[in-house]
Amino acid sequence: MKSWLVWMSTLTLVSGLLMSPVPMDAKKEATYKDPKAPVDERVADLMSRMTLEEKIGQMVQAERQAVTPEDVKRYKIGSILSGGGSAPEPNTPEAWAEMIDDFQKGAMAARLQVPIIYGVDAVHGHNNVKGATIFPHNIGLGATRDTELVKRIAKVTAEEVRTTGVHWNFAPVLAAPQNIRWGRTYEGFSEDPEWVSEMGAAYVEGLQGSPNHPHFLGRTKAVATAKHWVGDGATTDGKDQGNVELTEEELQKFIDPYRSAIDAGARTVMVSFSSWNGLKTHADRYLVTEVLKEQLGFDGLVVSDWNGVQQTDPDFKQAVKKGLHAGIDMFMMPYEWKEFLTTTEELVASGEVPVERIDDAVSRILRVKFEMGLFEKPYTDRGLKERHSVGSKAHRKLAREAVRKSLVLLKNENNILPLSKDEKIFVAGEKADDIGIQCGGWTISWQGSSGNITPGTTILEGIKKEVKKDTAVTYSKNGIGAEGHDVALVVVGEQPYAEYEGDRDHLDLNEADLEVLENVKKSGVPTVVVTLSGRPLMIRDHIEDWDGLVAAWLPGTEGQGVADVLFGEYPFTGKLSFTWPKRFDQIPMHPDDENYDPLYPIGYGLSAEKN
């Protein structure tokens, strides 16, 4: 009987927290609504007015296809996201803004009018939106090692993101990929953590602005996400979501990019799917709370990855409990968000999770929302469309510059490059004329796809625009017909992929590319090969047949930038940010290895002057 009374008392207490706001003077002005009040005071005031139910609602992030504006109002949902490829119909900037504002109306209809924060993976431009500017993936930006360029790219990305109503960008990736078999290698700036630190901090500042600047997180800025905490690029055998088998001392160099990002003002950190020595990071209190929040002093919000918490335990309730105790603040629960709400309430009611842990999480979430000015301007700023058009000429000009600077010249026999604009040019390979392939994964859809998926300029189109009007440019997908031309340009590489779908047990050119190369080789025409790939490929057995070799990575929509450099309008300046192995069995290979013997070392890149 006594235990029953204790249980009933606990239930009554928690029910009161869930259903009733803290009593307050009705005439007192709400401090949290005062934009002039300090952020910490606004957070404290709003927290004092929230029920436990309202607090827990802030901790969930639902996928847009699994939630309605009415749900946002009823369940006090804190955040919504679009997963890769999740877009309104039609997929236009205007439709995005309307959709997000509709969700926001649900939040504004709730008792306390706490706005939602909407997130997307705009990892190389606003890549979910058709017609947006698609920049080179990070492996290409890493080859520029130009932090000011990266800052400008992030700034433009933020402008396009905010123009569509989105507030939060799940970027940049701060992994330093150690094994190029990993399907996310192209999301990393470099295998060198120091290189990543420089580029990542620049990207964060470009997205958000400078922390001490009056326009920090202003109307044209987006919240950045340092991801994925931590060591996701150092898993055994390059397995996506795998195990990081390192000592704590060895792990430190992969923590360094996060230090730099936090110093640059990063307001959110996303936890990695991976494990550290067998323990899933989503359940690792030491890494998330003690290292990230306490040792590094991170006071922003920590968000889980897509259903990442569910990987910690087959029992949903135990998984949520582990995530809460680890220190995760916002839970990306695309489809099981209702279960998260009820489960978290039960965990608090039973005393398995203290209310203080909930308060810590919600205060961090609210702090970011206040810092961003969402309480003052929750809806899309429609005036941004006039000044910062999605996919504008100015933005594409910047992307074209990025492409030029990302190209790495690896071979240039007899100075075949730069090409002459009045030579007879033969272009071969399907990848020479395919926007989808040159953009790669995370473009319009999660995995990306070949074809004319979004407006842009293919490499072939760029070449045709670059040459003189009377210069003949012949194109062949299969490489037949090169005879009689002055030079052959063959574009080969990888098909689009993302995440674990890109994990590989070989990195050879595919049969179709090899057939094209063989057909061109038979012609005897001097040949320049351009690779489109998210990592170094195994080309040692073929390179002797080529007079020139250019690594173009995954350049995005502005293929004209490739032509700019091929024809000498601009010099080659890119340098490898990854080691390029001779053989697959050398992977992983790094400069500090005792037998470092690559095809091309990290930092390598030839120069070829302008015409």
C-alpha positions as CSV (number, residue, x, y, z in Angstrom):
1,M,0.0,0.0,0.0
2,K,2.8,2.4,0.9
3,S,4.6,1.8,-2.4
4,W,1.3,2.3,-4.2
5,L,0.9,5.7,-2.5
6,V,4.4,6.8,-3.4
7,W,3.8,5.8,-7.0
8,M,0.5,7.7,-7.1
9,S,2.2,10.8,-5.6
10,T,4.9,10.7,-8.3
11,L,2.4,10.3,-11.0
12,T,0.3,13.2,-9.7
13,L,3.4,15.4,-9.6
14,V,4.5,14.5,-13.1
15,S,1.0,14.9,-14.4
16,G,1.0,18.4,-12.9
17,L,4.2,19.2,-14.7
18,L,2.9,17.9,-17.9
19,M,-0.5,19.7,-17.9
20,S,-0.1,23.0,-16.0
21,P,2.2,25.9,-16.5
22,V,3.9,27.5,-13.5
23,P,1.6,30.1,-12.0
24,M,2.6,33.7,-12.7
25,D,1.3,37.2,-12.6
26,A,-1.0,37.6,-15.6
27,K,-0.2,41.3,-15.9
28,K,3.6,40.7,-16.0
29,E,5.1,41.2,-19.4
30,A,6.7,38.0,-20.7
31,T,10.5,38.6,-20.7
32,Y,11.0,35.9,-23.3
33,K,9.1,38.1,-25.8
34,D,11.4,41.1,-25.3
35,P,14.1,41.1,-28.0
36,K,16.1,43.5,-25.9
37,A,16.4,41.2,-22.9
38,P,19.6,39.1,-22.6
39,V,19.2,35.6,-24.2
40,D,19.8,33.8,-20.9
41,E,17.0,35.8,-19.2
42,R,14.7,35.1,-22.1
43,V,15.5,31.3,-21.9
44,A,14.9,31.3,-18.1
45,D,11.6,33.1,-18.4
46,L,10.2,30.9,-21.1
47,M,11.4,27.8,-19.3
48,S,9.5,28.9,-16.2
49,R,6.3,29.1,-18.2
50,M,6.6,25.7,-19.9
51,T,4.9,22.5,-18.8
52,L,7.0,19.3,-19.0
53,E,4.9,18.3,-22.1
54,E,5.9,21.6,-23.8
55,K,9.5,21.1,-23.0
56,I,9.7,17.5,-24.3
57,G,7.9,18.6,-27.5
58,Q,10.9,21.0,-28.1
59,M,13.3,18.1,-28.0
60,V,11.9,16.3,-31.1
61,Q,12.6,16.7,-34.8
62,A,10.1,15.2,-37.2
63,E,10.3,14.6,-40.9
64,R,8.1,16.9,-42.9
65,Q,6.2,14.0,-44.5
66,A,5.3,12.5,-41.1
67,V,3.9,15.7,-39.4
68,T,1.3,18.4,-40.0
69,P,0.9,22.0,-38.9
70,E,-1.9,20.8,-36.5
71,D,0.6,18.3,-35.0
72,V,3.1,21.1,-34.4
73,K,0.4,23.0,-32.5
74,R,-0.9,20.0,-30.6
75,Y,2.4,18.4,-29.6
76,K,4.5,21.6,-29.4
77,I,7.1,20.2,-31.8
78,G,10.4,21.9,-31.7
79,S,11.9,21.1,-35.1
80,I,11.1,19.7,-38.5
81,L,13.5,18.5,-41.2
82,S,13.6,17.5,-44.8
83,G,15.7,14.4,-45.3
84,G,17.7,13.9,-48.5
85,G,15.3,14.3,-51.4
86,S,12.3,15.2,-49.3
87,A,10.8,18.3,-51.0
88,P,7.4,19.9,-51.6
89,E,5.7,19.6,-54.9
90,P,6.5,21.6,-56.9
91,N,10.2,21.7,-55.8
92,T,10.5,25.5,-56.0
93,P,11.8,28.1,-53.6
94,E,8.3,29.5,-53.3
95,A,6.8,26.1,-52.4
96,W,9.5,25.5,-49.8
97,A,8.7,28.9,-48.1
98,E,5.0,28.2,-48.1
99,M,5.4,24.7,-46.6
100,I,7.7,25.9,-43.8
101,D,5.5,28.9,-43.0
102,D,2.5,26.6,-42.8
103,F,4.4,24.5,-40.2
104,Q,5.3,27.7,-38.4
105,K,1.7,28.8,-38.3
106,G,1.0,25.7,-36.2
107,A,3.7,26.7,-33.8
108,M,2.3,30.2,-33.6
109,A,-1.1,28.8,-32.8
110,A,0.2,27.0,-29.7
111,R,0.0,28.5,-26.2
112,L,3.5,29.9,-25.9
113,Q,4.2,30.5,-29.6
114,V,7.6,28.8,-29.6
115,P,8.7,28.8,-33.2
116,I,10.0,25.7,-35.0
117,I,13.5,25.5,-36.4
118,Y,13.6,23.8,-39.8
119,G,16.7,21.8,-40.9
120,V,18.1,20.4,-44.2
121,D,21.3,18.8,-45.4
122,A,22.6,21.7,-47.7
123,V,26.0,20.0,-47.9
124,H,27.1,21.5,-51.2
125,G,24.7,24.3,-51.8
126,H,20.9,24.1,-51.1
127,N,21.0,20.7,-52.8
128,N,17.4,19.6,-52.1
129,V,16.0,22.4,-54.2
130,K,15.8,22.2,-57.9
131,G,17.5,25.1,-59.5
132,A,19.7,25.9,-56.5
133,T,23.4,26.6,-56.9
134,I,25.3,23.3,-56.5
135,F,28.9,23.8,-55.4
136,P,31.7,21.2,-55.5
137,H,31.6,18.7,-52.7
138,N,33.9,19.2,-49.8
139,I,36.7,17.0,-51.3
140,G,36.9,19.5,-54.1
141,L,36.8,22.5,-51.8
142,G,39.6,20.9,-49.7
143,A,41.8,20.8,-52.8
144,T,41.5,24.6,-53.0
145,R,42.6,25.1,-49.4
146,D,41.1,28.5,-49.8
147,T,39.3,29.4,-46.6
148,E,38.0,32.7,-47.9
149,L,36.5,31.0,-50.8
150,V,34.8,28.4,-48.5
151,K,33.5,31.2,-46.3
152,R,31.9,32.9,-49.4
153,I,30.4,29.6,-50.5
154,A,28.9,29.0,-47.1
155,K,27.6,32.6,-47.1
156,V,25.8,32.1,-50.4
157,T,24.5,28.7,-49.3
158,A,23.0,30.4,-46.2
159,E,21.4,33.0,-48.3
160,E,19.7,30.4,-50.6
161,V,18.7,28.3,-47.6
162,R,17.1,31.3,-45.8
163,T,15.4,32.5,-49.0
164,T,13.4,29.2,-48.9
165,G,12.5,29.6,-45.3
166,V,15.0,27.0,-43.9
167,H,16.9,28.0,-40.8
168,W,19.3,25.2,-40.0
169,N,21.9,23.6,-42.2
170,F,23.3,20.2,-41.2
171,A,26.8,21.1,-42.4
172,P,29.8,21.1,-42.4
173,V,31.1,17.6,-42.1
174,L,34.3,17.7,-40.0
175,A,35.4,14.2,-40.6
176,A,39.0,13.6,-41.7
177,P,38.4,10.4,-43.8
178,Q,41.2,8.0,-43.2
179,N,40.0,5.2,-45.5
180,I,38.8,6.1,-49.0
181,R,36.7,3.0,-49.2
182,W,34.2,5.0,-47.0
183,G,31.2,6.1,-48.9
184,R,31.3,9.6,-47.3
185,T,34.9,10.4,-48.2
186,Y,33.8,13.2,-50.5
187,E,32.0,14.9,-47.7
188,G,35.4,15.5,-45.9
189,F,37.7,18.4,-46.8
190,S,40.8,16.3,-46.3
191,E,42.4,13.3,-44.6
192,D,44.4,15.8,-42.6
193,P,42.5,17.0,-39.5
194,E,44.5,20.3,-39.5
195,W,43.3,20.9,-43.0
196,V,39.8,20.1,-42.0
197,S,40.0,22.4,-39.0
198,E,40.8,25.4,-41.2
199,M,38.1,24.7,-43.8
200,G,35.4,23.7,-41.3
201,A,35.8,26.8,-39.2
202,A,35.6,29.0,-42.3
203,Y,32.5,27.2,-43.4
204,V,30.8,27.7,-40.0
205,E,31.6,31.4,-40.0
206,G,30.3,31.8,-43.6
207,L,27.0,30.2,-42.7
208,Q,26.4,32.0,-39.4
209,G,28.5,35.1,-39.5
210,S,31.1,36.1,-36.9
211,P,30.1,35.4,-33.3
212,N,30.7,38.9,-32.1
213,H,29.2,40.6,-35.1
214,P,25.8,42.3,-34.8
215,H,24.5,40.3,-37.8
216,F,25.5,36.9,-36.3
217,L,22.7,34.5,-37.2
218,G,20.9,37.3,-38.9
219,R,18.3,37.3,-41.6
220,T,20.6,35.9,-44.3
221,K,22.5,33.5,-42.0
222,A,21.8,29.8,-41.2
223,V,22.6,27.8,-38.1
224,A,25.6,25.5,-38.8
225,T,26.1,21.9,-37.6
226,A,29.5,20.5,-36.9
227,K,29.2,16.8,-37.7
228,H,29.5,13.9,-37.0
229,W,30.8,13.8,-33.5
230,V,33.3,12.2,-33.5
231,G,35.8,10.1,-35.5
232,D,33.2,9.0,-38.2
233,G,35.9,9.1,-40.8
234,A,38.2,6.8,-38.9
235,T,36.2,3.6,-38.7
236,T,37.8,0.3,-39.2
237,D,38.0,-0.6,-42.9
238,G,36.2,2.6,-43.8
239,K,32.8,1.1,-42.9
240,D,30.1,3.7,-42.7
241,Q,28.5,3.8,-39.2
242,G,31.3,1.4,-38.1
243,N,33.6,1.2,-35.1
244,V,36.4,3.7,-34.4
245,E,39.2,1.6,-32.8
246,L,41.4,4.3,-31.4
247,T,42.8,5.2,-27.9
248,E,41.7,8.5,-26.4
249,E,45.0,10.0,-27.3
250,E,44.7,8.9,-30.9
251,L,41.1,10.3,-31.1
252,Q,42.3,13.8,-30.1
253,K,43.3,14.9,-33.6
254,F,39.8,14.1,-34.8
255,I,38.4,16.3,-32.0
256,D,40.5,19.3,-33.0
257,P,38.3,20.3,-36.0
258,Y,35.4,20.6,-33.5
259,R,37.4,22.9,-31.2
260,S,38.0,25.1,-34.2
261,A,34.3,25.0,-35.2
262,I,33.1,25.8,-31.7
263,D,35.6,28.7,-31.5
264,A,34.1,29.9,-34.8
265,G,30.7,29.9,-33.1
266,A,29.1,26.6,-34.2
267,R,25.7,26.4,-32.5
268,T,24.9,22.8,-33.1
269,V,26.7,19.5,-33.2
270,M,25.4,16.3,-34.7
271,V,26.3,12.9,-33.2
272,S,27.8,10.2,-35.4
273,F,26.2,6.9,-36.2
274,S,29.6,5.3,-35.5
275,S,30.9,3.7,-32.3
276,W,34.0,4.4,-30.3
277,N,35.6,1.1,-29.2
278,G,32.3,-0.7,-29.4
279,L,30.0,1.9,-27.8
280,K,27.6,3.8,-30.0
281,T,28.3,7.5,-29.7
282,H,24.6,8.2,-29.4
283,A,24.9,6.4,-26.0
284,D,28.3,7.7,-25.0
285,R,27.9,10.1,-22.1
286,Y,31.7,10.5,-21.8
287,L,32.1,11.8,-25.4
288,V,28.8,13.8,-25.7
289,T,28.6,15.3,-22.2
290,E,32.0,15.2,-20.5
291,V,34.2,15.9,-23.6
292,L,32.0,18.0,-25.9
293,K,29.8,19.9,-23.5
294,E,32.1,20.2,-20.5
295,Q,35.8,20.0,-21.7
296,L,35.2,21.8,-25.0
297,G,32.7,24.2,-23.4
298,F,30.0,23.7,-26.1
299,D,26.8,25.5,-25.0
300,G,24.8,25.0,-28.2
301,L,22.5,22.1,-28.9
302,V,23.5,18.5,-29.6
303,V,21.2,16.7,-32.2
304,S,21.1,13.0,-33.0
305,D,21.4,11.7,-36.5
306,W,18.5,10.2,-38.4
307,N,17.1,7.5,-36.0
308,G,20.6,7.3,-34.6
309,V,19.4,6.8,-31.0
310,Q,17.4,3.7,-32.1
311,Q,20.7,2.0,-33.0
312,T,21.8,2.0,-29.3
313,D,19.3,-0.6,-28.1
314,P,16.6,-2.8,-29.7
315,D,14.2,-1.7,-27.0
316,F,12.9,1.8,-28.0
317,K,12.5,3.0,-24.4
318,Q,16.0,1.9,-23.4
319,A,17.4,3.6,-26.6
320,V,15.7,6.9,-25.7
321,K,16.9,6.6,-22.2
322,K,20.5,6.0,-23.3
323,G,20.4,9.0,-25.7
324,L,19.0,11.3,-23.0
325,H,21.7,10.2,-20.5
326,A,24.4,10.6,-23.1
327,G,23.5,14.2,-23.4
328,I,21.6,14.5,-26.7
329,D,19.3,17.5,-26.7
330,M,17.2,17.2,-29.9
331,F,16.2,13.8,-31.2
332,M,15.9,13.4,-34.9
333,M,13.0,11.0,-34.9
334,P,11.6,11.4,-38.4
335,Y,8.7,9.0,-38.1
336,E,8.7,7.8,-34.4
337,W,8.4,11.2,-32.9
338,K,5.1,10.5,-31.1
339,E,6.6,7.5,-29.5
340,F,9.6,9.6,-28.4
341,L,7.2,12.1,-26.7
342,T,5.3,9.5,-24.7
343,T,8.4,7.5,-23.9
344,T,10.3,10.5,-22.5
345,E,7.3,11.4,-20.4
346,E,7.3,7.9,-19.0
347,L,11.0,8.0,-18.3
348,V,10.7,11.3,-16.3
349,A,7.6,10.0,-14.5
350,S,9.5,6.9,-13.4
351,G,12.5,8.9,-12.3
352,E,14.8,7.1,-14.8
353,V,15.5,10.5,-16.4
354,P,15.7,13.6,-14.1
355,V,13.8,16.7,-15.0
356,E,17.1,18.6,-14.9
357,R,18.3,16.7,-18.0
358,I,15.2,17.8,-19.8
359,D,15.7,21.4,-18.7
360,D,19.3,21.4,-19.9
361,A,18.3,20.1,-23.3
362,V,15.4,22.5,-23.8
363,S,17.4,25.5,-22.6
364,R,20.0,24.8,-25.2
365,I,17.4,24.5,-27.9
366,L,15.7,27.7,-26.9
367,R,19.0,29.5,-26.7
368,V,19.7,28.8,-30.4
369,K,16.2,29.9,-31.4
370,F,16.5,33.1,-29.5
371,E,20.0,33.8,-30.9
372,M,18.6,33.3,-34.4
373,G,15.8,35.8,-33.9
374,L,13.1,33.3,-34.6
375,F,10.8,34.6,-31.9
376,E,10.8,38.0,-33.6
377,K,10.7,36.8,-37.2
378,P,9.4,33.3,-37.3
379,Y,8.2,33.4,-41.0
380,T,10.2,33.4,-44.2
381,D,11.5,36.8,-45.1
382,R,10.0,37.2,-48.6
383,G,12.2,40.2,-49.3
384,L,15.2,37.9,-49.5
385,K,14.0,36.5,-52.8
386,E,14.6,39.8,-54.5
387,R,18.1,40.2,-53.2
388,H,19.3,36.6,-53.0
389,S,17.7,34.7,-55.8
390,V,18.2,30.9,-55.5
391,G,20.5,29.8,-58.3
392,S,21.3,33.4,-59.3
393,K,24.0,34.3,-61.8
394,A,26.1,35.8,-59.1
395,H,25.9,32.6,-57.0
396,R,26.7,30.4,-60.0
397,K,29.7,32.6,-60.8
398,L,31.1,31.9,-57.4
399,A,30.5,28.1,-57.9
400,R,32.3,28.3,-61.2
401,E,35.2,30.0,-59.4
402,A,35.2,27.1,-56.9
403,V,35.3,24.5,-59.7
404,R,38.3,26.2,-61.3
405,K,40.2,26.3,-58.0
406,S,39.4,22.7,-57.1
407,L,40.8,21.0,-60.2
408,V,44.1,19.1,-59.6
409,L,46.5,18.6,-62.5
410,L,48.1,15.2,-61.9
411,K,49.8,14.6,-65.3
412,N,50.7,16.8,-68.2
413,E,53.0,15.1,-70.7
414,N,54.5,17.4,-73.4
415,N,52.4,20.2,-71.9
416,I,49.2,19.0,-73.5
417,L,47.4,21.3,-71.2
418,P,46.2,23.9,-71.5
419,L,44.3,23.0,-74.7
420,S,44.1,25.3,-77.7
421,K,40.7,26.8,-78.6
422,D,41.2,26.2,-82.3
423,E,42.1,22.5,-82.1
424,K,39.8,19.7,-83.4
425,I,38.6,18.3,-80.1
426,F,37.0,14.9,-79.4
427,V,35.1,14.5,-76.2
428,A,34.2,11.0,-75.0
429,G,32.2,9.3,-72.1
430,E,28.7,9.7,-70.8
431,K,29.9,11.6,-67.8
432,A,31.1,14.5,-70.0
433,D,27.5,15.5,-70.6
434,D,25.6,14.6,-67.4
435,I,24.7,17.1,-64.7
436,G,23.6,14.5,-62.2
437,I,26.9,12.6,-62.4
438,Q,29.1,15.7,-62.0
439,C,27.0,16.8,-59.0
440,G,27.2,13.4,-57.2
441,G,25.2,12.3,-54.2
442,W,23.1,14.6,-52.0
443,T,21.7,16.3,-55.1
444,I,18.0,16.7,-55.4
445,S,17.7,13.2,-53.9
446,W,19.6,11.6,-51.1
447,Q,21.7,9.2,-53.3
448,G,21.8,11.6,-56.3
449,S,21.2,10.3,-59.8
450,S,22.4,10.6,-63.4
451,G,20.6,12.8,-65.9
452,N,19.3,16.3,-66.2
453,I,18.2,16.5,-62.6
454,T,18.7,20.3,-62.1
455,P,19.8,23.3,-64.2
456,G,23.5,23.7,-64.9
457,T,26.3,23.4,-67.4
458,T,27.8,20.1,-68.2
459,I,31.5,19.8,-69.0
460,L,30.7,19.2,-72.7
461,E,28.6,22.3,-72.8
462,G,31.3,24.2,-71.1
463,I,33.9,23.1,-73.7
464,K,31.6,24.1,-76.6
465,K,31.1,27.5,-75.1
466,E,34.9,27.9,-74.5
467,V,36.3,27.1,-78.0
468,K,36.2,29.4,-81.0
469,K,33.0,29.5,-83.1
470,D,34.6,27.6,-86.0
471,T,36.3,25.0,-83.8
472,A,34.9,21.5,-84.3
473,V,33.9,19.6,-81.0
474,T,32.9,16.0,-81.6
475,Y,31.1,14.1,-78.8
476,S,30.8,10.3,-78.5
477,K,29.6,8.5,-75.5
478,N,31.4,5.3,-76.4
479,G,34.7,6.8,-77.6
480,I,34.4,5.7,-81.1
481,G,35.5,8.1,-83.8
482,A,38.4,10.0,-82.3
483,E,40.6,9.5,-85.4
484,G,41.5,12.7,-87.2
485,H,41.2,14.9,-84.1
486,D,44.0,16.9,-82.4
487,V,43.2,15.8,-78.9
488,A,40.7,13.6,-77.1
489,L,39.2,14.5,-73.8
490,V,37.7,11.5,-71.9
491,V,35.6,12.0,-68.8
492,V,35.4,8.9,-66.5
493,G,34.6,8.3,-62.8
494,E,31.9,7.2,-60.3
495,Q,28.2,7.1,-60.5
496,P,26.4,9.1,-57.7
497,Y,26.1,7.6,-54.2
498,A,25.7,8.7,-50.6
499,E,26.7,7.3,-47.2
500,Y,26.9,3.5,-46.8
501,E,25.7,3.0,-50.4
502,G,29.1,4.3,-51.4
503,D,31.2,1.9,-49.3
504,R,33.4,0.0,-51.7
505,D,35.6,-3.2,-51.8
506,H,37.3,-1.9,-55.0
507,L,37.8,1.5,-56.6
508,D,38.5,0.5,-60.2
509,L,37.0,2.3,-63.2
510,N,33.9,0.5,-64.4
511,E,33.6,-1.5,-67.5
512,A,31.9,1.2,-69.5
513,D,34.6,3.7,-68.8
514,L,37.3,1.2,-69.6
515,E,35.7,0.5,-72.9
516,V,35.5,4.2,-73.8
517,L,39.2,4.6,-72.9
518,E,40.2,1.6,-75.0
519,N,38.3,2.9,-78.0
520,V,40.0,6.2,-77.8
521,K,43.4,4.6,-77.2
522,K,43.0,2.7,-80.5
523,S,42.8,6.0,-82.4
524,G,46.2,7.1,-81.3
525,V,45.0,10.6,-80.6
526,P,46.7,12.4,-77.6
527,T,44.4,12.0,-74.6
528,V,43.5,14.0,-71.5
529,V,41.4,12.2,-68.9
530,V,39.2,14.0,-66.4
531,T,38.0,12.0,-63.4
532,L,34.7,12.8,-61.7
533,S,34.8,11.0,-58.4
534,G,34.3,11.4,-54.7
535,R,37.8,10.0,-53.9
536,P,41.0,8.8,-55.6
537,L,40.4,5.9,-58.0
538,M,42.7,3.0,-58.9
539,I,44.2,4.2,-62.3
540,R,47.8,3.1,-62.1
541,D,47.4,0.4,-64.7
542,H,45.9,2.9,-67.2
543,I,47.7,6.1,-66.7
544,E,50.6,5.4,-69.0
545,D,48.1,5.6,-71.9
546,W,47.1,9.1,-71.0
547,D,49.0,12.3,-71.8
548,G,47.1,14.4,-69.3
549,L,45.1,13.7,-66.1
550,V,42.9,16.1,-64.2
551,A,41.0,15.3,-60.9
552,A,37.8,17.3,-61.1
553,W,36.1,15.6,-58.1
554,L,32.3,16.3,-58.0
555,P,32.2,19.8,-59.3
556,G,28.4,20.5,-59.1
557,T,26.3,22.4,-61.6
558,E,29.0,24.7,-63.0
559,G,30.9,22.6,-65.5
560,Q,32.1,25.7,-67.3
561,G,34.7,26.0,-64.6
562,V,36.3,22.8,-65.8
563,A,36.5,24.2,-69.3
564,D,37.9,27.5,-68.0
565,V,41.0,25.8,-66.8
566,L,41.4,23.1,-69.5
567,F,41.7,25.9,-72.0
568,G,44.0,28.1,-70.0
569,E,41.7,30.9,-69.1
570,Y,42.8,30.3,-65.5
571,P,45.8,28.3,-64.1
572,F,45.6,25.0,-62.3
573,T,46.0,25.7,-58.6
574,G,44.4,22.7,-56.8
575,K,46.4,20.4,-54.6
576,L,45.4,16.9,-53.4
577,S,43.9,17.0,-49.9
578,F,44.0,13.1,-49.9
579,T,46.7,10.6,-50.6
580,W,46.2,8.9,-54.0
581,P,47.3,5.2,-53.6
582,K,48.8,3.1,-56.4
583,R,46.9,0.0,-55.4
584,F,43.8,-0.8,-53.5
585,D,45.7,-3.0,-51.0
586,Q,47.6,0.1,-49.9
587,I,44.4,1.6,-48.4
588,P,44.5,3.2,-45.9
589,M,47.7,5.1,-46.6
590,H,49.0,8.3,-44.9
591,P,52.1,10.4,-45.0
592,D,53.3,9.3,-41.5
593,D,53.2,5.6,-42.7
594,E,56.7,4.0,-42.6
595,N,56.3,2.8,-46.2
596,Y,54.4,5.7,-47.7
597,D,54.6,5.0,-51.4
598,P,51.5,6.5,-53.2
599,L,50.8,7.2,-56.8
600,Y,50.5,10.9,-55.8
601,P,51.1,12.2,-52.3
602,I,48.8,14.5,-50.4
603,G,49.5,18.1,-51.4
604,Y,50.5,17.1,-55.0
605,G,49.3,19.2,-57.9
606,L,51.1,20.4,-61.0
607,S,50.7,23.9,-62.4
608,A,49.9,24.9,-66.0
609,E,50.1,28.5,-66.8
610,K,47.3,30.5,-68.4
611,N,47.3,30.8,-72.2
